[in-house]
């Protein structure tokens, strides 16, 4: 393929994020935050979490720590999005 043909083909390709507009991004972020809140509620019981992880208390603690970090980052991203992307 020549350089000109390659250039022409690139112009007609649709960008990967073309469908992500403000409202869709807002909906996706809300879904992520809600899912984190649901998991937080379900994982709040230590005994149940340890049981789900085959009695491994260390793995349960690690899960809770990593999940807390994920939940905080999702909330921070959501806050930043709403502060900086108002329409």
C-alpha positions as CSV (number, residue, x, y, z in Angstrom):
1,X,0.0,0.0,0.0
2,X,1.4,3.4,-0.9
3,X,1.7,6.2,1.5
4,X,-1.2,8.1,-0.1
5,X,-3.5,5.1,0.1
6,X,-2.6,4.6,3.7
7,X,-3.3,8.3,4.4
8,X,-6.7,8.1,2.7
9,X,-7.6,4.9,4.7
10,X,-6.7,6.6,8.0
11,X,-9.0,9.5,7.3
12,X,-12.0,7.3,6.9
13,X,-11.4,5.2,10.0
14,X,-13.6,6.0,12.9
15,X,-11.9,7.1,16.1
16,X,-12.1,4.5,18.9
17,X,-13.6,7.0,21.3
18,X,-16.0,8.7,18.9
19,X,-19.0,7.3,20.8
20,X,-17.8,8.7,24.2
21,X,-19.6,12.0,24.6
22,X,-20.1,13.8,27.9
23,X,-23.3,12.0,28.8
24,X,-22.0,8.6,28.0
25,X,-18.8,9.2,30.0
26,X,-20.9,10.5,32.9
27,X,-23.1,7.4,32.8
28,X,-20.1,5.1,32.7
29,X,-18.5,6.8,35.6
30,X,-21.7,6.6,37.6
31,X,-22.0,2.9,36.8
32,X,-18.4,2.3,38.0
33,X,-18.9,4.3,41.3
34,X,-22.2,2.5,42.0
35,X,-20.6,-0.9,41.3
36,X,-17.8,-0.1,43.7
37,X,-20.4,0.9,46.4
38,X,-22.2,-2.4,45.9
39,X,-19.0,-4.4,46.2
40,X,-18.0,-2.3,49.3
41,X,-21.3,-3.1,50.9
42,X,-20.9,-6.9,50.1
43,X,-17.2,-7.0,51.1
44,X,-17.8,-5.1,54.4
45,X,-18.4,-8.4,56.3
46,X,-14.9,-9.8,57.1
47,X,-16.2,-13.3,57.8
48,X,-18.0,-13.6,54.5
49,X,-15.1,-12.3,52.6
50,X,-12.6,-14.7,54.2
51,X,-15.0,-17.5,53.5
52,X,-15.2,-16.5,49.9
53,X,-11.5,-16.5,49.7
54,X,-11.1,-20.0,51.1
55,X,-10.2,-18.9,54.6
56,X,-7.2,-16.9,53.5
57,X,-7.2,-13.9,55.8
58,X,-4.1,-12.3,54.2
59,X,-5.7,-12.4,50.8
60,X,-8.9,-10.9,52.2
61,X,-6.9,-8.1,53.8
62,X,-5.1,-7.5,50.5
63,X,-8.4,-7.5,48.6
64,X,-9.9,-4.9,50.9
65,X,-6.8,-2.6,50.7
66,X,-6.7,-2.8,46.9
67,X,-10.4,-2.4,46.6
68,X,-10.4,0.6,48.9
69,X,-7.7,2.2,46.6
70,X,-9.8,1.4,43.5
71,X,-13.0,2.8,45.1
72,X,-11.2,6.1,46.1
73,X,-9.7,6.5,42.6
74,X,-13.1,6.0,41.0
75,X,-14.7,8.5,43.3
76,X,-11.9,11.0,42.6
77,X,-12.2,10.5,38.9
78,X,-15.9,11.0,39.1
79,X,-15.5,14.2,41.1
80,X,-12.8,15.6,38.8
81,X,-15.0,14.8,35.8
82,X,-18.0,16.7,37.2
83,X,-15.8,19.7,38.3
84,X,-14.0,20.1,35.0
85,X,-16.4,18.9,32.3
86,X,-19.6,20.9,33.0
87,X,-21.7,21.7,30.0
